[in-house]
Amino acid sequence: MNRLLFSCMSSRYGLTIHTIHKQSLYLISSINRSASTTSLIFCRNYASAPRPKLSEVTNTDEWIANSTSTVKSNEKLKRSFIDLASSTSTTNTTTSTASQPFCDPPIKADDVETKHTFKETEQEVAILPTDLNKNAHVSIRQLCDYYTRLSKKNLTILVATTAAYGFVVAPLPVNIPLLACVTLGTVLTSASANTINQLMEIPYDAQMKRTRNRVLVLGQMSYRHAIGFATVTLISGVTLLTLGCNTLTGLLGLSNFLLYTSVYTPMKRKHIINTWLGSIVGAIPPVMGWTACTGSIDSGALLLAFLLYAWQFPHFNSLSWNIRREYDRAGYKMMCVSHERLCLATSLRYSIMILLSCSFIAPAIDMTTWLFALDTLPVNGYLIYLSYKFYRQRDAQSSRKLFRYSLIHLPLLFTLMVIHRQVKSQTHPSSPSRNELIPVPM
């Protein structure tokens, strides 16, 4: 996937792409608008897997293997440019996108007026057309699949579930319409944030095995379409949270969107503090559920936020450990890349904090009964045990076990919290006394 790309685009004459294997990777893009116009040249490190034709996308490995076959047959030309688009002629105005296997994404020769967006960082420059083939037809089923992948379906479900748990754990009777509003509003807001995140990281996602099959990396959806989807879901989500729940919940949803897209996502390429910022992003959804139910932020909401904040360290650190080389190659600043010992230590440290919070703080603030402290001991104890093994062994097996258990640990913890929660006798938030709290029978 890492190879030097040399792209020459000239008005009305299609695109020819050459590649050469070198240890230092550079991209030289030259765009000539006319014979009298000087060329604009950019030289930067570049290692991005470009996108094939929309109708031919099946699997990334297939088109990468097919496209590199020409390179293998010409390995003797070590310092020569090899034309991978051999069937493309710069003098043929009828060149089709099928003859451009390494176009990013495919560009029609007759699309003279196509605008291009230059996305530049310290390491990469990618020339990305702002729209794909407008004549391409996509079925409703495919479109829904693209939307779910843009939304990062599994992550969005997790975020919405924590918001629903925050609503149910709150010390008031459950209101089903309100619960539906906060859950659906969180889904829409999360989908919008994840779409913007993918739009900002296309060149970097293409370099990682875990993310190289995403919709925008493969060119299965235009950037304008993705931006439109993100805009509609954001407006719908924030509106639903504001009008269906309350203003505070809507503000929290909008703030979380801005924090994720404007602070956390850019910081991933600048400093390892992005992990702490990302944990704050993950800690807000349960607070949104709590405020949707009670209309205020109190000690119970803050405890929920801290539990989600702390849980994300053993969860994400164990996930990133086995793909830290990919993060390094893509230029992400992660603890697992530059501060391995800190990555291991924070996982163990925050696992211990989760146990202490559940065993002492939750019952002390009358959020749960004291039986909650007893029931969560084995659940949190095993998390600490796996975090300690991860800290000592530092291998793929221990990190994988910790990651898998973290996916079970969170719903177990919240389910026990729902079982042992205490509810108020009234239906509206006020200043409750200790006598107004009623333990929920098991």
N, C-alpha and C positions, 0 to 999 in steps of 0.2 A: 504494500500500500504506500510505503514511503518511497517516493521517486521524484525526480526533478520534472516539473511540468513547464513546457515552453509553449505559450499560447499566442498565436498571431491572429487577430481579427481585423479584417478590413471591410469597409462599407461595401455591400453588395457582393462580396466574394466568399461568404461562408467562413468556416473555421477549420484550421489545421492544427492538430495537437501532437507534439513530439515529446518523448520522454527519454531520460538517460539515468542509469543507476549511479549515484554518488553518495559518499558518506555524509557530506554536508548538503543539505537540501535547500534549494533556492527556487523561487518562482520568478520568472521574468515575463511580464505581461506587456504586450505592445499593441496599442490600438491606433490604427490609422484611419481617420475619417475621410481624408482625401489625399491626392498626390502631393498637394502643397502644404498639408498640415503636418506639423512636427509630431513625432511619436511620443506618447506618454509611457514611461517605463517605470515599473515598480520592481524592486528586488528585495525579497524577504524570504525567511525560512518558511517552507510550506510543506505540509504533509497531510493532505485531505483526500479522502476517497470521494471522487465526484460521482454524479448521478447518471444513470443510464436513461434510455427512453422509457417514458411512462408505461407504454403498453407491453414492454418486455421485462419489467421488474418482477422477479420471482424470488431470488435470494442473492444477497450481496456477494457471497463466495463465488457464485456462478459467473456473474459478469466480470468480477475481478480476474478470475482464472482465464476466462475467454479473452479478455482484453490484454492480458500479459503474455499470451501465447506468441504474439508477434515479437515481443521483446526477447523471449527466450531463443527465438530462431535467429536473432541478430546480435547475440552477445559478443561476437568477435569485434563489433564496432564499439569499442569501449568509450571513445570520446566523441562519437557521432550522434547526432540527433536521429531518433528512430520514429518514423511516422506511423503511429498506431491507427490513424484514420486513413489507411492507404487508399481506400476507395473514394476518399473525398478529394476533389480537385478544386483548387482555389480559383480556377477560371470557369468553373461550372456553376451557373447560378441556380441550378435545380437540385443542389445537394440536399439530401434529406437528413433528418435527425438520426436515422438508423446507422449512418456511416460515421457517427461521431460517438464512439463508445465512452470516451472520457470527457465529454462535455459536461459542464457543471452549472446548471443542467443542460440538456440538449438545446441547441439554438438552430432555428431554421435559417437557411441561407437567404430567403426572401424577406426575413423579418429585419428590415434595415433600420427601422425606427425603434427597435427594442432598447429600452433604457437599462443601464446596468448600475448596480449598487456596489461600491467598493467598501468592503468590510475589512478594516486594517487594524492589526494589533502589533505588538513588538515582534511577534513571531510569524504571523501569517497574513497573507493578502489573498482574498478569494474574490473572484469576479462572479457575481451572482445576478442573473437576470431577474427582474422584478416580477415576471409572470411566465408561466409555461404555455404550452400549446393551447390556445383558446378553443380549438375544435375538438379537444379530447373529451370523450364521454365517460362518465363515471356513474355507476349504478348507485341507487340509494343505499344498498347494503354496504358497498365499498366506502361510500361517503361516511356512513355511521362508524365503520371500522376506523377510518382515518381520524375522525373526531375523537374517538375513544383513545386512540394512540397518541394524538396530540395532547389530550388531557392527562396522559400518564395514568391510565385507568386504576391500576393497583394503588398508586400513591393517593389519588383523589378519593378512593373508597376508604383508605385508612384515615385521611384527614376528616372526611365527613363522619366517619364512625366515632372519632374522638369528640367531635362537636356534639353528636347525638348523646354520647355518654355524659358529656358535661351537662347537658340539659336534664338527663334522667337523674344524675347524682345530686342535682340542686335540691335544696330542702323545701320543695313545693310539689303538690300533686302534678302529675304529668298531664299536659295539655297536648293532645294529638295534633291539632292543626298547627300550633306553634312549633312542635317538634318537626313536623314536615317542612315548615317554612325555613327553619334554621338549617336543617339537613340539606335541602335542595339548594338553598342560597349558598351554602358552603361548597357544595359540589360545583356550582357554576363559577364561583370565584376562584376556586382551586384550578378548575379547567383553564380559565383565562390565564392565570399566573404560569401554569406549566407550559402553555402554548407560547407565551412570550419568552419564557426561558429557553425553549427549543429554537425559537427564531434567533435568539442572541448567540446560540452556541453551535450553529450548523457546522462550521469548519472544524470545531473541536470534537463534536460528537462523531464525525466521520473517522476520527483516528482511534476510536475505542471500540472494541469488539462488542461491548455491552450496549452501545448506543448507535452503532453504524447502520442499523436497519430501521431507524426512525423515519417517519413520513417525509419530513423536510430534507433529510439527508439523501434519501432515495429519489427525491423530486416527484413524489406522488401527489403533492398538492402545491399550488402556487403560494408565494409569500403573501400576496394580497388577500387570498382566500383565508389563510391562516390568521392574518391580522384582523380581518373582518370577523372571524369566529371568536377571537380573543376579545374583541370590542363588544360584541353582542352578549357574550357570556358574562363579562365583567359588569356591564350595565344592568343586565337582568339579575345577576346575583346580588349586587349591592342594593338594588331597588327592593328585591324580595326580602333581604335581611332588614332593611330600614322600615318598609311599610308593613311587612308581615310580622316582624318581631318588635324592634324598637330602634331608635337612632343610635344608641350606643353600640348595638350589635353590628349595624351597618358600618359605622366608623371603624370598628375593629376589623371587619372584613376588608374594607378598602385599605386600611393601614397595613394589614398583613400582605395584601397584594403588592403594595409599593415597596415594602421591606424586602420581599422575595425577589422582585424584578429589578429594583433600582439599587439595592444595597448588597444583598447576598450573592446574586448571580455575578455581578462584576467583580466582587471581592474574591470569588473562587480562583481567580487568576492573579491575585495580588498578595494575599496573606492568609496564613492558616487560621486567622480569627474567623474566617468564613464558617467554620464548623459551629462556633458558638452563636453566630448570627443565624445560621440555619436552625439551630435548636430553639431560638426565640420564635422563629416563624412557626415551627411545629408546636410550640407551647400555646399559641393564641387560639386555635380552634376550640379546645374544650372551654376556654374562657368565654368564647362567643356563645356556646351552648348554655353556659351558666347565666350569662347576662340576658339571653333570650327568655329564660325562665323567670329570673328574679328582677331584672332591670338594673342591677348594680354589680359592682365588683367588690367582693369582701374576702375574708380570709380563706374561705372554701375555694373560691375561684383561683386565688393565688397559689394554693396548695396543688390544685389540678395542673396549673401552668408549670409549677416546678417539677411535678412528677413526669410530665411529658418532656420538659426540658432535659431532665436528667436521663430519662430512658433513651433518648436519641444518641447518647454517646456510646454505650455498648452496642446499640443497634447499628449505627452508621460506621463506627470504627471497625467493627468486625466485618461489615460488608466491604468497606474500602480496602481492607488489608490485602486481600487476594488479587486485587486489580490495581495495586499501587503503581506498578510499572506502566500501566496504561494511562493512569492519571499523570504520571511524570512525563510520558511521551507527548501527551496532549497539552502540557504546560499548566496543569492545575496545581495550585499551592495547597496541598493537603498534609495533615499531620502524619498520615501513614507514609508519606514520601520523604519529608524532611525532618520530622521529629517522631521517629518510631517509638521511642521510649515514652514520650508524652502521650502518644496515641494509646498505648497499652495501659498507662497509669490512669488516664482519665476514665477509661472504661470501668476499671475496678473501683475508682473513687466514687463515681456517680451511682454505681450499683449499690454501694454501701449507703449512700445518702437516700436512695429510694427506700431501703429497708427501715432506716431511722425515721423517715417521714411517715411511713405507713404505721409503724409500731407505736409512735409517740404523738406526733403532731396531729394526725387526722382524728384520733379519739379525743385529744386534749381540746380541740376547737369545736367539739360536738358535731363534727361532720359525719362521723361514723360511731358505732358502738365500739367498746373495747374488744369485743370478739373479733373485730376486723384485724386488730393487731396480731391476734393469735393465728387466725386463718391465713394471713399473708406471710407468715414466717417461712414456711417451706417454699412458697413461690419465690419470694425474694432471696431466700438463702441459696437456692439452686442457681439463681442469676449471678450471685456473688461467686459461687463456686466455679461456674463456667468463665466468668471474667478473670478470676485468679489463674485458672488454667491457661487462658489466653495470654495473660501477663507473663507467665512463667515459660510457656512453651513457644510462643510466637510463631506458630505454624499454621498452615492452611486448615488443618483438621479442627483445631481448637477454635479458630475464628469462625469457621462454618457452623460449628455446633452452637456457638454463642449467638450468631445471627439468627439461626433457625429458632432457637428458644425465645429470643426477643420478640419474634412474631407471635408466639403463644403467650408470653408473659404479660403483655399489655392488655389484651382482652380478658385474661384471667384476673388481673389486678382490678380492672374496672368493673367486672362482673361481681366480684366480692365486695367492691365498694357500693354497688347498687343494692346488693343483698343486705348490707349492714348500715345503709344510710339512715339518717334521721330526717323526718319531714315535719314541717310546721302544720299546725291545725288550721291556719288561715290560708287563703288562696292568693294573697297579695303580699309583696315584700314590705316589711316594716322593721322595727327594732325588736327582735325577738329576745325573750328571756329564756333562761335554761329550762323553765317549767313548760314552755310552749313546744318543746321538742319531744316527739313521740318516736320511740324505736320501732322500726318496721319489723313485724314478726317474720321469722325465717320459715 
